[in-house]
Amino acid sequence: MLDPLIIAADRALRTLSGGITAARPTPRPMTAGTPLSHPRSAAEDDSALSEAEKTLSGALMRVNHVGEVCAQALYQAQAITSSDPVIRRQLEAAARDETDHLAWTQQRLDELGARVSLLNPLWYAGSFAMGWVAGRLGDKWSLGFLAETERQVEQHLAGHMDRLPAGDQRSRAIVQQMKIDEARHASEAQQAGAAELPAAVRWGMRALSQVMTRTAHHL
């Protein structure tokens, strides 16, 4: 267990310090369903946004960044505790997508002149603990926790697509790709044998998520 824990500690430090880099390019705004042939700079894309719109986008992307900080912790803990090498590899593959999301949201916060949540260490520690508990319950329950988490995140991102300013095409492109990835993760977990969580657990997860998102919007 020592090596995985050292790796997890390294991932935690890089996540909380902003030292994560994406493997995939940051999603770009689309024109008539296709990427722009000559990508504009963030300043050009954001030139039409008012200060109020930038503030709103920054708050929403901070919430999304918190979600990705939590995802790093959850997947790390679940992968460490998994008894099945196939499921462990699946968790690690999903975690790589979440690493892209983390880097994309960090970049977008920088472009908007917004900061990350001041409570990121708390979010990370709490999520790692929940992932560890889920993993210790067994792979089918760990996958069930993953699937339910991703379904709730997908719904959350859909809500952000409704709230983001129409002119903030850079943030919208990122959130749309994140939404696609989260839906795929949930589907893959379901296909791998995820158990259906009890309604009370699903409700509790949703309640905790609402507390986190409301707090991260401001802090």
C-alpha positions as CSV (number, residue, x, y, z in Angstrom):
1,M,0.0,0.0,0.0
2,L,3.0,2.3,0.5
3,D,3.6,3.1,-3.2
4,P,0.0,4.0,-4.0
5,L,-0.2,6.2,-1.0
6,I,2.9,8.1,-2.0
7,I,1.5,8.5,-5.5
8,A,-1.8,9.7,-3.9
9,A,0.1,12.3,-1.8
10,D,2.0,13.5,-4.8
11,R,-1.3,13.9,-6.7
12,A,-2.9,15.8,-3.8
13,L,0.0,18.3,-3.7
14,R,-0.1,18.8,-7.5
15,T,-3.9,19.2,-7.5
16,L,-3.9,21.8,-4.7
17,S,-0.9,23.7,-5.9
18,G,-2.2,24.0,-9.5
19,G,0.6,21.8,-10.9
20,I,-1.7,19.7,-13.0
21,T,-1.5,19.8,-16.8
22,A,-4.0,18.5,-19.4
23,A,-3.3,15.8,-21.9
24,R,-6.0,17.0,-24.3
25,P,-6.3,20.5,-25.7
26,T,-8.7,22.9,-24.0
27,P,-12.1,22.8,-25.8
28,R,-12.6,25.7,-28.1
29,P,-15.7,27.8,-29.0
30,M,-17.6,26.5,-32.0
31,T,-19.0,28.4,-35.0
32,A,-21.8,26.7,-36.9
33,G,-21.0,23.4,-35.3
34,T,-17.3,23.4,-36.1
35,P,-14.2,24.7,-34.2
36,L,-13.0,28.1,-35.3
37,S,-10.2,27.8,-37.9
38,H,-8.2,30.6,-36.4
39,P,-8.7,30.4,-32.6
40,R,-9.1,33.8,-30.9
41,S,-7.3,34.7,-27.7
42,A,-9.2,34.7,-24.4
43,A,-9.1,38.5,-24.4
44,E,-10.8,38.6,-27.8
45,D,-13.4,36.0,-26.9
46,D,-14.2,37.8,-23.6
47,S,-14.2,41.3,-24.9
48,A,-18.0,41.5,-25.1
49,L,-18.5,40.3,-21.6
50,S,-19.5,42.8,-18.9
51,E,-17.8,42.8,-15.5
52,A,-20.9,41.3,-14.0
53,E,-20.9,38.5,-16.6
54,K,-17.2,37.8,-15.9
55,T,-17.8,37.7,-12.2
56,L,-20.7,35.2,-12.7
57,S,-18.6,33.0,-15.1
58,G,-15.7,33.1,-12.6
59,A,-17.9,31.9,-9.7
60,L,-19.4,29.1,-11.8
61,M,-16.1,27.9,-13.1
62,R,-14.7,28.0,-9.5
63,V,-17.5,25.7,-8.5
64,N,-16.6,23.4,-11.5
65,H,-12.9,23.5,-10.5
66,V,-13.9,22.4,-6.9
67,G,-15.8,19.5,-8.5
68,E,-12.6,18.5,-10.3
69,V,-10.5,18.8,-7.2
70,C,-13.0,16.4,-5.5
71,A,-12.9,14.1,-8.5
72,Q,-9.1,13.8,-8.2
73,A,-9.4,12.7,-4.5
74,L,-12.4,10.4,-5.1
75,Y,-10.7,8.5,-7.9
76,Q,-7.4,8.2,-6.2
77,A,-9.0,6.7,-3.1
78,Q,-11.2,4.4,-5.0
79,A,-8.3,3.1,-7.2
80,I,-6.2,2.5,-4.1
81,T,-8.9,0.4,-2.4
82,S,-10.1,-1.5,-5.5
83,S,-9.4,-5.3,-5.4
84,D,-9.9,-5.7,-9.2
85,P,-7.0,-4.6,-11.5
86,V,-9.5,-4.1,-14.4
87,I,-11.7,-1.7,-12.3
88,R,-8.6,0.0,-11.0
89,R,-7.4,0.7,-14.5
90,Q,-10.9,2.0,-15.4
91,L,-10.8,4.4,-12.4
92,E,-7.3,5.6,-13.4
93,A,-8.5,6.2,-17.0
94,A,-11.5,8.2,-15.8
95,A,-9.2,10.1,-13.4
96,R,-7.0,11.2,-16.4
97,D,-10.1,12.8,-18.0
98,E,-10.8,14.5,-14.7
99,T,-7.2,15.8,-14.7
100,D,-7.9,17.5,-18.1
101,H,-11.1,19.0,-16.6
102,L,-9.1,20.3,-13.6
103,A,-6.5,21.9,-15.8
104,W,-9.1,23.4,-18.2
105,T,-11.1,25.0,-15.3
106,Q,-7.9,26.3,-13.7
107,Q,-6.9,27.9,-17.1
108,R,-10.3,29.5,-17.5
109,L,-10.3,30.9,-14.0
110,D,-7.0,32.5,-14.8
111,E,-8.3,34.0,-18.0
112,L,-11.3,35.4,-16.1
113,G,-9.1,36.9,-13.3
114,A,-10.9,34.6,-10.8
115,R,-9.4,32.6,-8.0
116,V,-9.8,28.9,-6.9
117,S,-11.8,28.1,-3.8
118,L,-10.1,28.9,-0.6
119,L,-11.4,25.6,0.9
120,N,-9.9,23.3,-1.7
121,P,-7.8,21.4,0.9
122,L,-11.0,20.7,2.8
123,W,-12.9,19.6,-0.3
124,Y,-10.0,17.3,-1.3
125,A,-9.6,15.7,2.2
126,G,-13.4,15.1,2.5
127,S,-13.6,13.6,-1.0
128,F,-10.7,11.3,-0.4
129,A,-12.3,10.0,2.8
130,M,-15.6,9.3,1.0
131,G,-13.8,7.6,-1.9
132,W,-11.8,5.4,0.6
133,V,-15.0,4.4,2.4
134,A,-16.8,3.6,-0.9
135,G,-13.8,1.6,-2.1
136,R,-13.6,-0.4,1.1
137,L,-17.3,-1.4,0.7
138,G,-16.4,-3.4,-2.4
139,D,-16.0,-2.7,-6.1
140,K,-19.7,-2.9,-7.0
141,W,-20.5,-0.3,-4.4
142,S,-17.5,1.8,-5.3
143,L,-18.7,1.8,-9.0
144,G,-22.2,2.6,-7.8
145,F,-20.9,5.6,-5.9
146,L,-18.9,6.6,-9.0
147,A,-21.9,6.3,-11.3
148,E,-24.2,8.3,-9.1
149,T,-21.6,11.0,-8.6
150,E,-21.1,11.3,-12.3
151,R,-24.9,11.5,-13.0
152,Q,-25.2,14.2,-10.4
153,V,-22.2,16.1,-11.8
154,E,-23.7,15.8,-15.3
155,Q,-27.0,17.4,-14.1
156,H,-25.0,20.1,-12.3
157,L,-23.1,20.9,-15.5
158,A,-26.3,21.1,-17.5
159,G,-27.5,23.7,-15.0
160,H,-24.3,25.7,-15.5
161,M,-24.9,25.7,-19.2
162,D,-28.2,27.4,-18.5
163,R,-26.6,30.0,-16.2
164,L,-23.4,30.8,-18.0
165,P,-23.6,34.1,-20.0
166,A,-24.5,33.4,-23.6
167,G,-21.4,35.3,-24.7
168,D,-19.0,33.3,-22.6
169,Q,-18.3,30.8,-25.4
170,R,-14.9,29.7,-23.9
171,S,-16.5,28.5,-20.6
172,R,-19.4,27.0,-22.4
173,A,-17.1,24.9,-24.6
174,I,-15.2,23.6,-21.6
175,V,-18.4,22.7,-19.6
176,Q,-20.0,21.0,-22.6
177,Q,-17.0,18.7,-23.0
178,M,-16.9,18.0,-19.3
179,K,-20.6,17.1,-19.4
180,I,-19.9,14.6,-22.2
181,D,-17.0,13.0,-20.3
182,E,-19.0,12.7,-17.1
183,A,-21.9,10.9,-18.9
184,R,-19.5,8.5,-20.4
185,H,-17.9,7.7,-17.0
186,A,-21.3,7.0,-15.5
187,S,-22.2,4.7,-18.4
188,E,-18.9,2.8,-18.1
189,A,-19.3,2.3,-14.4
190,Q,-22.8,1.0,-14.9
191,Q,-21.6,-1.4,-17.5
192,A,-18.8,-2.6,-15.2
193,G,-21.3,-3.8,-12.6
194,A,-22.1,-0.7,-10.5
195,A,-24.7,-1.4,-7.7
196,E,-27.7,0.9,-7.4
197,L,-27.2,3.0,-4.3
198,P,-30.0,3.3,-1.7
199,A,-32.2,6.4,-2.1
200,A,-31.1,7.8,1.2
201,V,-27.4,7.6,0.1
202,R,-28.2,9.3,-3.2
203,W,-30.2,12.1,-1.4
204,G,-27.3,12.6,1.1
205,M,-24.8,12.9,-1.8
206,R,-27.0,15.5,-3.4
207,A,-27.4,17.5,-0.2
208,L,-23.6,17.5,0.4
209,S,-23.1,18.6,-3.2
210,Q,-25.4,21.5,-2.8
211,V,-23.6,22.7,0.3
212,M,-20.3,22.4,-1.5
213,T,-21.5,24.3,-4.6
214,R,-23.1,27.1,-2.7
215,T,-20.0,27.6,-0.5
216,A,-17.6,27.4,-3.4
217,H,-19.6,29.9,-5.4
218,H,-18.4,32.5,-2.9
219,L,-15.3,31.0,-1.2
